Amino acid sequence: MPTITYVQPDGAETVLIVDPATSVMRAAVSAGVPGIVGECGGQAMCATCHVLVRPEYLAWLPEVSEDEDEMLDCIATPRDGTRSRLGCQITCGSTDALVVDVPKGQV
């Protein structure tokens, strides 16, 4: 089973073992990972599941959709190029691990 590692702004890490089809947001909310709110429940309508994907994992992810791109313009912290993604729109997919940084604020 794949793992998702959530790195907090202070460096604290939470590592979760997940089903490959589980979104980064859903796994975090289910496990109570601080900093991932997911107010809209995964509909790409609130941007409260913003994460910064570590560069070495970006190639494994699908392209940003038009809806996701639009919501990333509404995030609470500055957008970080291609690293900024909505956790509700990404899974581990075809990789066995994913590492994301949790931004300082979501709302």
matplotlib code that plots the C-alpha trace (Angstrom):
import matplotlib.pyplot as plt

x = [0.0, 1.3, 2.2, 1.5, 3.7, 2.4, 5.1, 3.9, 5.4, 7.3, 8.8, 6.6, 5.6, 2.5, 2.9, -0.3, -0.7, -3.5, -5.5, -4.0, -7.4, -7.7, -7.2, -4.5, -7.3, -9.6, -6.7, -5.7, -9.2, -9.9, -6.7, -7.0, -3.9, -3.6, -3.9, -6.0, -9.6, -11.4, -14.5, -16.2, -15.6, -13.5, -15.4, -12.6, -14.7, -13.0, -9.2, -8.9, -6.9, -4.1, -0.8, 2.7, 3.8, 7.5, 9.2, 10.4, 6.7, 5.2, 5.8, 3.6, 0.6, -2.0, -2.1, -3.9, -7.5, -9.1, -11.3, -8.3, -6.3, -9.1, -9.4, -5.6, -6.0, -8.1, -5.8, -4.9, -1.2, 0.8, 0.7, 4.0, 4.2, 3.6, 4.0, 0.6, -2.2, -5.6, -5.3, -8.8, -7.7, -4.6, -3.9, -0.7, -1.8, 1.0, 3.6, 4.2, 4.8, 3.9, 5.3, 3.4, 4.1, 1.1, 1.0, 0.8, -2.8, -5.8, -8.5]
y = [0.0, 3.5, 6.1, 9.8, 11.9, 15.3, 17.7, 20.6, 24.0, 23.2, 20.1, 17.6, 14.7, 12.4, 9.3, 7.5, 4.2, 4.6, 2.9, 4.1, 5.6, 7.7, 11.4, 13.3, 15.4, 12.5, 10.6, 13.7, 14.6, 11.0, 10.8, 14.3, 15.7, 19.4, 22.0, 20.1, 21.3, 20.0, 22.1, 21.2, 17.5, 17.0, 18.9, 21.3, 24.2, 25.6, 25.3, 24.4, 21.2, 23.0, 21.2, 21.7, 18.5, 17.8, 18.3, 14.7, 13.5, 15.9, 13.8, 11.0, 13.3, 14.1, 17.5, 20.3, 20.5, 23.8, 23.7, 23.0, 25.7, 28.2, 27.2, 27.5, 31.2, 31.4, 29.8, 31.5, 31.3, 32.2, 29.8, 27.9, 27.2, 23.6, 22.5, 23.9, 21.3, 20.7, 17.6, 16.5, 16.2, 14.0, 10.4, 8.4, 6.9, 4.9, 5.7, 3.9, 7.1, 10.8, 13.7, 17.0, 20.1, 21.6, 25.4, 27.7, 28.6, 27.3, 29.9]
z = [0.0, -0.8, 1.8, 2.0, 4.2, 5.3, 6.4, 8.7, 8.5, 11.7, 10.2, 12.0, 9.8, 9.6, 7.5, 6.4, 4.6, 2.1, -0.6, -4.0, -4.9, -1.7, -2.3, -0.3, 1.2, 2.2, 3.9, 5.8, 7.0, 8.0, 10.1, 11.6, 9.9, 11.0, 8.3, 5.8, 6.2, 3.1, 3.7, 0.4, 0.9, -2.2, -4.9, -5.8, -4.6, -1.6, -1.8, 1.9, 1.0, -0.7, -0.4, -1.9, -3.6, -3.3, -6.8, -7.1, -7.1, -9.6, -12.6, -11.1, -10.8, -13.5, -15.0, -13.2, -14.5, -15.4, -12.3, -10.0, -11.6, -11.0, -7.3, -6.8, -7.6, -4.4, -1.9, 1.4, 1.0, -2.1, -4.9, -5.4, -9.2, -10.1, -6.5, -5.4, -5.8, -4.3, -2.1, -3.2, -6.8, -6.3, -5.2, -5.0, -8.3, -9.8, -7.2, -3.9, -1.9, -2.0, 0.2, 0.5, 2.5, 4.4, 4.0, 7.0, 6.5, 4.6, 5.5]

ax = plt.figure().add_subplot(projection="3d")
ax.plot(x, y, z, "-o")
ax.set_aspect("equal")
plt.show()
